[in-house]
Amino acid sequence: MSVAPIPPLRRRIGSVGAEVAAHLERLIIDGALRAGDRLPPERELAATLQVSRSSLREAMFELESKKLVDRRQGRGSTVTDPSRGAAELHDNLADLDTELGYATELRDLVEPRIAQLAAQRALESNLLSLHAVLDRSDESLSPEESMALDIEFHALLAHSAQNPLLVTLCTMTTEWTRHTRVLSHRTPLGRRISVHGHTEILRAVDAHDGPAAAAAMEQHLREVREISSPR
């Protein structure tokens, strides 16, 4: 099995371990590191990221607790498959009607709770990742780029809730509402609404204000539905 290449770490202000965890988590979520990829040995990875081995161990412990990597003595660390749970659950629900209306309703029920839990449970690494995505988001992006960042933001928010089952549900609703997301990012107005909604959600998460985060998510979903409605 080949060892996955790791890009350099862009340093920001904060705990080094948290920055490393955020960096690797983003690589996993956006697909740069794929399920089954083996990470470089600890000494090599610490040198690549220019951090101490103790900071790297702190980050790897966090990623393991989030079930993003599997660490085995003598075998090193490999990236787990975060979509496997979603695929299994999707198969179990294959006989259900997954029309867009049902998926949207599920999103309305689940995502405000995800935002609330993220505000209560987000680690420093989670906040770093969320801010990094928001920093790259802008209405001037192409619809495809904007939608990709939208999906990444919601996925990172689900990871911030520290509940793998909520990550699975978020993955499923993302697939089931993909058509709606395409419509909501087709215009600069839609992309501006997306960035504004994410900004308000993250402001509440930064403040560890669960009710405000849930309310911001509810408002965001309402605005997305309005902009996505056929005209």
C-alpha positions, 0 to 999 in steps of 0.5 A: 500500500502506497503512502498518501502525500500530505501537502504542507500546513498553512500556519494560523493562530491557535493550538498547533495540534488543533491546526494539524487536526483541522488540516488533515480533517479538511483533506479527508472531507474534501477527498484529497485523502481517501478511504484506505490511504495510509498516512506517512510515518509519524517522524516523516509526517511531523517533518512535512508539516513542520510540527513537533511529534507531540503536536502531531500525536495530539492531532492524530488522537483527535482524528482517531476519536472522530473516527476519521483515521484508524491507528494500528500498532505496527501498521501506522494510520490509515484514513477510514471510510466516512461514507460507508455508514451513509451507504449502509444506511442508504441501502437499509432505507432503499425501499423508502420514498426519497423524493426531494420533499422528504429529503428537504423535510429531513434536512429541516429537522436534522441540520438545525440540531447539528448546528446547535450541537456544533455550537456546544461541542466544536473543538478548536480544530473544527472552528479552524476548518469552518473558518477556512471554508468560509474564507474561500467562499464568495459570490464571485465563484462559479456555481460548481465551486460555490456548491462544493464549498457549501457541501464542505461547510455543512459536512464540517459542521456535522463533524463539529457536532461530534456524532457520527450518525449525524454525519451520516444523515448529513451525507445522505441529505446532501445527495438527496438535495443535490438538485436543490443545491444546484439551483440555489448556487446558479446565480450570484444572489443565491451564492451571496445568500449561501455565504451570508447564511453560513456566516451567521451560523458560524458566528453563533457556533463561535459564540457557543450559542446553541439556540442561536446556531439552530435559529441561524440554520433554520433561517438559512434553510428557509432562504435556500428554499426560496431562492431554489423555488421555480420561478 
